[in-house]
């Protein structure tokens, strides 16, 4: 309203229309038609809508009273979408694509077109070289024969060049070795160093014996060029007393006449000078040992090897 109590320009028409509508409603007359809206120019912003929409009562609804959308039934290839592209059915796309269409990844599908059927080629037979039962048995036999022969060859080589096992048949080396003991002899020792005093050696006798025992085991007492002498049951080498802790009794060594092979006068008693390349040997059981006091010095070339290990009985296993 203005300050003078009158309405603004155009207010009278608006009020009159309201009054006319109220009077028409009270009298039951039809409402006057509203003045037509001015036409709007056409626009390219969207599709043209119809001037009048159907009443809501004519729109189909489902059981939850939601509108049911209209569908297009059986579209034809000639129909086009909003972009103007031609609509092509799915089945026709497979027919047109031909072999360029990727086949189904999981085997053959009877519902696919024939050109999409996957044909798996038969697996090629490859010979892996696996032997049969007979060939495998023959190969196993040959392998075992080779193993046995190889073991025999190795054992012979070891026995001939490296080690040998011996059996003690007499008590001549007691208490160091007793009857029935088994020992191992190192044949390589004296190819690496000289014979040492105190070594227990196995040697071959110069002549075959009637009893068939041609290899003996004794202890080295004197070396080449040394003079061995027995005085009052004790052994002296080049005038010095030989300490022998392996004996049960220190004065148990018996005397001897000049044995064969010793250097000395024929009347020498209990005395022998050892020639070159020979050694003088005795058993540890001096009262029951047949040694160099009887058959003379032993040639170094006849020594088989040094006894270094007792392997039987197990309770006495150890080095000599």
Backbone torsions as a table, in degrees:
resi	resn	phi	psi	omega
1	UNK	NA	152.0	176.7
2	UNK	-89.8	173.1	-177.2
3	UNK	-66.5	-25.1	-177.6
4	UNK	-88.3	2.6	175.0
5	UNK	94.6	-2.2	178.8
6	UNK	-94.5	156.5	178.2
7	UNK	-81.7	162.4	-179.6
8	UNK	-71.0	167.4	-177.7
9	UNK	-61.8	132.4	178.8
10	UNK	89.7	-7.8	-178.3
11	UNK	-73.1	-27.9	-177.7
12	UNK	-67.1	-40.5	-179.3
13	UNK	-64.1	-43.0	-179.6
14	UNK	-62.3	-44.1	-180.0
15	UNK	-66.6	-38.8	-179.8
16	UNK	-64.4	-39.8	178.9
17	UNK	-62.4	-40.2	179.5
18	UNK	-64.0	-43.6	-179.5
19	UNK	-63.4	-43.1	179.6
20	UNK	-61.6	-41.5	179.3
21	UNK	-64.3	-38.7	-180.0
22	UNK	-66.3	-42.1	179.6
23	UNK	-67.1	-35.5	-179.9
24	UNK	-68.3	-38.6	179.9
25	UNK	-65.5	-41.3	-178.9
26	UNK	-69.6	-31.1	-179.3
27	UNK	-90.4	-9.3	179.3
28	UNK	85.0	4.7	178.5
29	UNK	-75.2	157.0	177.5
30	UNK	-69.2	149.0	-179.8
31	UNK	-69.6	146.9	176.2
32	UNK	-71.0	144.0	179.4
33	UNK	-66.9	135.6	178.9
34	UNK	-69.1	154.8	179.3
35	UNK	-65.3	138.7	-177.7
36	UNK	-63.6	140.3	176.4
37	UNK	-73.8	145.8	177.2
38	UNK	-65.3	140.9	-179.4
39	UNK	-67.9	137.0	177.6
40	UNK	-94.7	142.1	178.0
41	UNK	-64.7	149.0	179.6
42	UNK	-64.2	143.9	-178.4
43	UNK	-127.6	148.2	179.2
44	UNK	-89.9	7.3	-175.3
45	UNK	-72.6	-19.9	-177.3
46	UNK	-164.9	175.6	-179.0
47	UNK	-71.1	150.8	177.8
48	UNK	-71.8	129.0	178.3
49	UNK	-93.8	152.1	177.8
50	UNK	-67.1	153.1	-178.8
51	UNK	-64.1	-37.7	-179.0
52	UNK	-124.4	131.5	176.0
53	UNK	-91.3	148.0	179.4
54	UNK	-66.3	150.2	177.9
55	UNK	-62.2	153.6	-178.0
56	UNK	-63.0	-25.0	-179.3
57	UNK	-68.7	-21.0	-179.6
58	UNK	-88.9	-7.0	-179.3
59	UNK	-81.8	122.3	-179.5
60	UNK	-66.2	143.5	178.2
61	UNK	-129.7	158.6	177.1
62	UNK	-91.9	-167.1	-176.6
63	UNK	-65.8	-24.8	177.2
64	UNK	-92.6	11.8	178.4
65	UNK	60.9	39.8	173.1
66	UNK	-105.6	143.1	-177.9
67	UNK	-62.6	141.1	177.0
68	UNK	-95.3	123.4	-177.6
69	UNK	-76.3	147.3	178.5
70	UNK	-77.7	141.5	179.2
71	UNK	-118.9	156.2	178.1
72	UNK	-99.4	119.7	-178.0
73	UNK	-95.0	132.7	174.8
74	UNK	51.8	65.5	177.4
75	UNK	-67.0	149.0	179.8
76	UNK	-103.0	157.2	178.8
77	UNK	-58.3	-21.0	-177.0
78	UNK	-79.2	-18.8	-180.0
79	UNK	-68.1	148.8	-177.0
80	UNK	-124.3	155.8	176.4
81	UNK	-92.2	-172.5	-176.6
82	UNK	-64.4	-22.9	-178.9
83	UNK	-85.7	-6.3	-179.6
84	UNK	90.1	2.4	179.7
85	UNK	-81.3	148.3	179.9
86	UNK	-75.5	132.1	179.5
87	UNK	-80.6	126.5	-179.8
88	UNK	-118.6	125.2	178.3
89	UNK	-61.9	158.3	-176.5
90	UNK	-63.3	-44.6	-178.7
91	UNK	-62.6	-39.0	179.0
92	UNK	-67.0	-31.2	177.9
93	UNK	-63.6	-40.4	176.6
94	UNK	-63.3	-41.7	-179.1
95	UNK	-64.8	-40.0	-177.9
96	UNK	-73.3	-34.7	-177.3
97	UNK	-69.0	-35.7	178.7
98	UNK	65.6	-138.9	-175.3
99	UNK	-69.7	-8.9	179.4
100	UNK	-75.8	-16.1	-179.7
101	UNK	-76.0	133.0	-179.1
102	UNK	-67.7	132.6	180.0
103	UNK	-72.8	167.6	177.7
104	UNK	-63.6	137.7	-175.1
105	UNK	-76.5	-14.1	-174.0
106	UNK	-117.0	73.3	170.8
107	UNK	75.7	-167.5	-177.0
108	UNK	-83.7	137.0	176.5
109	UNK	-116.8	116.9	-177.6
110	UNK	-66.4	-16.9	-178.7
111	UNK	-86.7	-10.5	177.8
112	UNK	-79.0	159.7	176.5
113	UNK	-61.2	157.8	-175.7
114	UNK	-58.1	-35.2	-175.9
115	UNK	-73.4	-8.6	177.3
116	UNK	-95.5	0.3	180.0
117	UNK	-71.0	129.9	-178.4
118	UNK	-89.7	121.1	177.2
119	UNK	-107.2	112.1	-179.6
120	UNK	-81.6	122.3	-179.7
121	UNK	-67.9	149.4	179.3
122	UNK	-64.9	142.7	-179.6
123	UNK	-67.4	134.9	-179.3
124	UNK	-76.3	141.2	178.8
125	UNK	-81.3	122.6	-177.0
126	UNK	-117.8	129.1	178.4
127	UNK	-84.4	110.7	-179.4
128	UNK	-86.2	-0.5	177.7
129	UNK	74.1	23.9	179.2
130	UNK	-79.6	122.4	-176.9
131	UNK	-71.7	154.7	177.0
132	UNK	-77.1	-175.5	-177.2
133	UNK	-64.0	-46.1	-178.9
134	UNK	-63.5	-44.0	179.9
135	UNK	-64.8	-39.0	178.6
136	UNK	-64.7	-39.8	178.1
137	UNK	-64.5	-44.4	179.0
138	UNK	-62.5	-39.7	179.3
139	UNK	-65.8	-40.1	178.3
140	UNK	-62.6	-41.9	179.0
141	UNK	-62.3	-44.0	179.5
142	UNK	-63.3	-38.7	179.7
143	UNK	-64.7	-43.5	179.2
144	UNK	-65.8	-39.1	176.9
145	UNK	-61.5	-42.4	177.8
146	UNK	-63.0	-39.5	179.5
147	UNK	-64.8	-44.9	-178.8
148	UNK	-64.1	-46.4	179.3
149	UNK	-62.4	-41.5	178.3
150	UNK	-62.8	-40.3	178.3
151	UNK	-64.4	-40.1	178.5
152	UNK	-63.7	-43.9	179.4
153	UNK	-61.8	-44.1	179.5
154	UNK	-63.1	-42.3	179.7
155	UNK	-62.2	-41.8	179.0
156	UNK	-64.9	-41.2	178.8
157	UNK	-64.2	-42.6	179.9
158	UNK	-64.5	-44.1	-178.6
159	UNK	-66.1	-36.2	-176.5
160	UNK	-78.3	-36.1	-172.3
161	UNK	-111.3	-27.2	-171.6
162	UNK	-112.4	-65.6	-172.5
163	UNK	-132.3	157.1	175.6
164	UNK	-150.1	145.4	179.1
165	UNK	-101.3	141.6	-178.2
166	UNK	-133.9	155.1	179.4
167	UNK	-112.5	133.0	-179.2
168	UNK	-89.2	114.1	-174.8
169	UNK	-97.1	-1.1	-174.2
170	UNK	-143.9	167.5	179.2
171	UNK	-91.6	19.2	-173.1
172	UNK	-68.8	-15.9	-179.0
173	UNK	-109.2	14.5	177.2
174	UNK	-68.6	145.8	5.6
175	UNK	-90.6	1.6	-179.0
176	UNK	-64.6	-50.0	177.9
177	UNK	-129.6	138.0	-179.4
178	UNK	-113.0	167.3	-179.5
179	UNK	-60.9	125.3	179.8
180	UNK	101.7	-7.8	178.6
181	UNK	-69.5	151.6	173.7
182	UNK	-114.3	135.6	-178.3
183	UNK	-129.8	164.0	175.7
184	UNK	-118.2	131.7	-177.4
185	UNK	-109.8	132.0	176.9
186	UNK	-91.6	111.7	-178.1
187	UNK	-82.8	-11.4	-175.8
188	UNK	-91.3	-11.2	-172.5
189	UNK	-56.7	-52.1	-172.1
190	UNK	-83.5	5.6	166.7
191	UNK	-90.0	-12.6	-179.6
192	UNK	-105.4	-27.6	-179.7
193	UNK	-151.9	171.3	-179.3
194	UNK	-78.0	165.5	176.3
195	UNK	-70.2	137.6	-178.5
196	UNK	-110.9	149.8	176.1
197	UNK	-64.3	138.4	179.9
198	UNK	93.4	-10.5	178.0
199	UNK	-66.3	142.0	171.4
200	UNK	-94.3	116.2	-172.1
201	UNK	-122.2	152.6	171.3
202	UNK	-106.1	130.9	-177.6
203	UNK	-138.5	158.6	177.0
204	UNK	-94.5	138.8	177.3
205	UNK	-77.2	150.4	-175.3
206	UNK	-64.0	-34.5	-178.1
207	UNK	-125.6	148.3	178.1
208	UNK	-65.5	141.1	-176.9
209	UNK	-101.1	149.9	179.9
210	UNK	-62.2	-31.0	-179.3
211	UNK	-78.3	-3.3	178.8
212	UNK	80.4	-0.7	178.3
213	UNK	-92.6	100.5	-175.7
214	UNK	-103.4	-5.5	177.9
215	UNK	-123.6	128.2	-177.9
216	UNK	-120.3	160.9	176.2
217	UNK	-122.7	125.1	-178.3
218	UNK	-144.5	176.0	178.5
219	UNK	-107.2	138.4	179.6
220	UNK	-75.2	125.4	-178.8
221	UNK	-106.8	-44.1	-178.6
222	UNK	-133.4	146.3	-177.3
223	UNK	-100.1	173.1	-177.7
224	UNK	-55.1	134.9	178.6
225	UNK	84.5	-10.0	-178.5
226	UNK	-88.0	156.7	178.5
227	UNK	-109.8	122.6	179.1
228	UNK	-105.4	139.2	-177.0
229	UNK	-144.3	142.5	178.0
230	UNK	-109.9	124.5	-179.7
231	UNK	-133.8	120.3	178.6
232	UNK	53.8	40.2	177.0
233	UNK	79.2	5.5	179.3
234	UNK	-118.7	155.9	-174.2
235	UNK	-102.7	133.3	175.8
236	UNK	-121.7	138.5	178.1
237	UNK	-121.3	118.9	-177.2
238	UNK	51.1	40.3	175.8
239	UNK	86.8	-9.2	-179.1
240	UNK	-102.8	142.5	179.8
241	UNK	-69.7	130.7	178.7
242	UNK	-89.5	119.4	177.6
243	UNK	-80.2	125.3	-175.8
244	UNK	-130.4	83.3	-177.9
245	UNK	-68.6	-15.2	-178.9
246	UNK	-79.5	-7.0	179.5
247	UNK	-85.9	147.4	175.3
248	UNK	-76.1	-29.5	177.8
249	UNK	-136.6	130.2	-173.9
250	UNK	-69.6	-29.8	-175.9
251	UNK	-106.0	37.8	-175.9
252	UNK	-97.4	-0.4	-176.4
253	UNK	-81.2	123.1	179.1
254	UNK	-83.7	157.5	-179.7
255	UNK	-77.5	174.4	-176.7
256	UNK	-154.3	153.2	171.0
257	UNK	-83.8	170.0	-177.5
258	UNK	-60.3	114.4	-179.4
259	UNK	-81.3	165.7	178.7
260	UNK	-66.4	141.9	177.9
261	UNK	92.9	-12.9	-179.2
262	UNK	-82.1	153.6	176.2
263	UNK	-93.6	122.1	-179.1
264	UNK	163.9	174.7	178.1
265	UNK	-79.3	152.3	-177.5
266	UNK	-59.8	-25.2	-178.8
267	UNK	-89.8	8.0	179.2
268	UNK	-66.6	134.8	178.6
269	UNK	-121.3	132.9	176.7
270	UNK	57.5	29.3	-177.9
271	UNK	-145.4	137.4	179.8
272	UNK	-151.7	131.1	171.9
273	UNK	-98.4	125.9	-173.5
274	UNK	-79.5	128.7	177.5
275	UNK	-72.7	168.8	179.0
276	UNK	-61.6	150.4	177.0
277	UNK	60.7	24.8	177.0
278	UNK	-133.9	161.8	176.1
279	UNK	-135.1	153.5	178.9
280	UNK	-103.3	125.3	-173.6
281	UNK	-121.7	151.5	175.0
282	UNK	-142.9	154.7	172.3
283	UNK	-83.7	154.5	-179.6
284	UNK	-71.5	-25.9	174.9
285	UNK	-90.0	80.5	-168.1
286	UNK	-61.1	-30.8	-178.1
287	UNK	-82.3	-8.3	-179.8
288	UNK	-139.8	51.7	-178.9
289	UNK	-141.1	130.0	174.7
290	UNK	-99.2	107.1	-170.8
291	UNK	-137.8	-151.8	-176.3
292	UNK	-63.6	-16.4	174.6
293	UNK	-67.3	-16.4	-179.8
294	UNK	-108.6	-53.6	-174.4
295	UNK	-103.1	5.4	173.2
296	UNK	86.6	179.8	-179.4
297	UNK	-60.9	155.9	-177.7
298	UNK	-107.4	132.9	177.3
299	UNK	-68.4	139.1	179.2
300	UNK	-62.4	-29.6	179.2
301	UNK	-67.8	-18.4	179.2
302	UNK	-89.2	-3.8	179.4
303	UNK	-75.6	125.0	179.2
304	UNK	-76.7	-45.0	-177.6
305	UNK	174.0	-178.8	-178.6
306	UNK	-101.4	128.3	175.4
307	UNK	-77.0	121.3	-174.4
308	UNK	-125.5	-10.7	-174.9
309	UNK	-146.3	131.7	171.6
310	UNK	-101.0	125.4	-176.4
311	UNK	-109.2	-10.0	178.2
312	UNK	-149.2	137.9	0.4
313	UNK	-70.7	158.6	-174.3
314	UNK	-63.6	-30.2	178.9
315	UNK	-66.2	-22.8	-180.0
316	UNK	-106.7	19.3	-179.5
317	UNK	-60.6	129.2	179.3
318	UNK	168.2	174.9	-180.0
319	UNK	-79.0	153.8	178.2
320	UNK	-99.3	NA	NA
